[in-house]
């Protein structure tokens, strides 16, 4: 899992002393050597407005891994849905029939991963799933028996820039025993929480952190029917937790 790439068309662009293109280049080398079954990006693929040149730059940067294993992508608040689908739509496997949204259902061995689309419009910070997507998810989960991981870009608290219908998402997840964890990004923070037995996993940013106390990098996940282990691979920022693994047990 990795998130918040913020890739610009200009490879020299930087923020807080980080160059997103350099960070992703280092990370792709690690991913290429890690012998993964697949990878998931939790949103904010493009720098700010989801411009076509941003996605063209991203496609070139991830080509070494995208040509070897499935690379699923979630839309964030700095992404443009139309431009994204033009660049990557054909590469996204498991697309679901949710009108006007980019939603995937992915068989990941011991678990299923469902990605959700919380994008409202490019460069508008808050997120929203909407009734149609929530209804689809509720119906899908009612039939689900395999342990399921939900992935969405926005944070799940009650902040003004978070997922506005997070309480309704929590209601749906709580009522579906198959849901074991929700993975998200947006905050540029790396942390683990639990709510009603559901693990909440905040993936760190790739492009840059907002605070020096946070790492920049990716998280390697290994799943089983009963739980998962998550190992941080930091390429910058705070390296204190680099290489450390967090092991989680799924709720019954």
N, C-alpha and C positions, 0 to 999 in steps of 0.2 A: 504494500500500500504506500502511495505517496500523494502529496497534495500541494496545492497553491504554488504552482510552478511560476506563474506570471512571466511567461516567455515573451519578450519583445522581438520585433523584427530586427532591431539594432542590437547586435551581440555585445556591444560595449556598454549598453545601458546598465546602470547600477542603482541600488537603493540600500541605504544604511551600510555601505561598504561592500555589499554583496553584488555579484553579477549573476543573475538567474541563469543565463546561458552557460556560464562556467560551472555553476553548481550542478545543473542537469547533466552536463557532459561528463563530469566526474561520476555522477550517480549511475548513468547509463552504463559506464564501464563496469561498475560493481554489479549491476543487475545482469549484465551480459555474462559475467563469470559465476553467478550464483546458482545456475541450473534450476531456474524457476519453472513452474507450470503455467504461470500467467501473472499479470500485474494489473493493478487498479489505481487510477488517478482520481482523487476525490475533489476535483473541481479547481476553478481558477487556472485554467490552462494558459490563457492569454494574459498579457500584461495588465490592461485596464479595460478596453472596450471591445475585445473579441474581434479584432480586425483581421482581414484575410491574410496579410503578410505575417502576422503573429502565428497563425496556424500553419502557414507554409514553413516558417522557421522551426516550429515544433515538430512537424512531420519529419523534417530532415534530421533533427536531433535524436528522435526516438527510433528512427529506422533500424539501427542495429539490433534492437530488441523486438520491435514490432514485426520484424521478418522471421523471428524465431519462436515467439509464443504470443497468445492472445493478450492484447492490451486494451482493457476496457476503460472508458472515460466517463466521468460524471461532470455535469455542467455546474459552474459556480457563478457568482454574481458579476464576475468580470468577463464572462463568456457571452458570445452572440450565438444563439442556437442555429440560425440559418447558415452563418459562416462556418460554424463547427461541422454541421452535417455535410456541407459542401466538401469540406476537407477530409473528414473522417467517417462519414456516415456508412460507407460501404465496408469499413473495417470493423464496425461494431457488431458483434455477434450476440444473438439472443434478444433482439429488439422486441418490445412488447407493444400491443395495440392501445396505447394511451394517447389520445389525440393531442397534437401540439406539444408533446413532451418526449424527451429522450430517456426511455426507461429500458433497462436490460434485466434479464433473468439468466444467470450463469451457473452451470453445473460445475462446481469446484470440488469434485470428489466427495469427501465426507460431508460437505455443506453445500447449500445453494446461496449464491450472492444475488441480491436484488438491489439494483441501483435506482435511486429516485432523483427526480429533476426538480430542484427548488429555485431554478433561475426565473426571475421576474423579467428583467431586462438588463442588458449589458451596462455595467458601471452603476447599478442601483443596488445598494448594499443588502437590504433585508431579503429574506427568502420566503417562498410560499409554494406549497405543494398543490393546493386546490382540491375541490371536492371530487372531481373526476378521477384524479390520480389516487386520492385516498380511498375512494370506493373501489377502484381496481385493486389496490393493494389489499384491502380488507377481504375481497372476494378470493384473491389469489391465496392469501394466508389461511383462509378457512379450509382449504383443501391440502395444505402443506403438512407433510409429516417429517421431511428431512430438516435437520438443523439449518436455520436460515440466518444470514448476516445481511442487515440492511445498510446501504451506503448512501449518504447524502452529503452535500457540501456544507450546509449551514450549521452553525452551533445550535444547541437544543435548549438553551436557557431562555429567560424572558427578556433578554436585552433587545433594544430597538433595532439592532442590526442582525438579529438571529432569525431562526425559522419561525415565522409568525404563527403557523398552525402546528407547532411542536406538541402542544398538549393533546391535540387530536391524533397525531402520530403515535404518541405514547399510549393513548387509549387503545388504538388498533394493535400495537405491538404487545401490550400487556395481555390482551385477550387472545393472542395467538401463541400457544405454547412453543411453536416451532421457532419463534424469534429468540435468538440467543444473544445477539449483540447488534449495536448500531455503530458504524464507523463514520466519522465526519472530519472535516477540516476547518477552514475559514478563519480560525482564531490565530493560526501560526503558533499554536501551543501543543506540546506533547503531554498527554495525561490520560489517566484511566479513572472512570467512575462506575458506579453500579446503581441502577434504579429498578426496584421491584424484581431483582434477580437478573435484569438485562444489563449486560456490560456496555458501557459507553466509552468508545475509544477515539480519542482526539489525535489525529495524525499530524505530525509536524510539517512545516512548510519546506519546500525545496528552494524557492526563490530567495527568501530572506526571512529572518525572524523580526518580530517587533520589539523583543527584549533580549538583552545579552544573556539572560538566564536560560533561554530556550535553544534547543538544537536545531540544526537544519539538516534534513536527510530523509530517509525512508525507513519503513518498518517491514521486516520479513515475517510473514505469518505461516505457521504450520498448523493445519486443522486436523482434528479427529472427530469422531461422532460424539465425544463427551467433552471436548474443550479445544483450546487453541493456545499456542505459544507465540509471543510477539517479541521480536528482537530488533532493537534500534541500530541502524547503521547511519551514523552522523557523518556528514561531509563538511560541516562547518558549524559555527555557533558554539554553544556549550557542549563539550564532548564528554561530560561527566558520566552520562548514561550510555555512551557508545558501547555496543556489544552486549549490553545487559538485556536479559530476557524476562518478560512478564508472562506467567502462565495463568490462564483463566479456565475455570470449570463452568460448563453450561448449566443453566437452571433445568430442573426436571420438568 
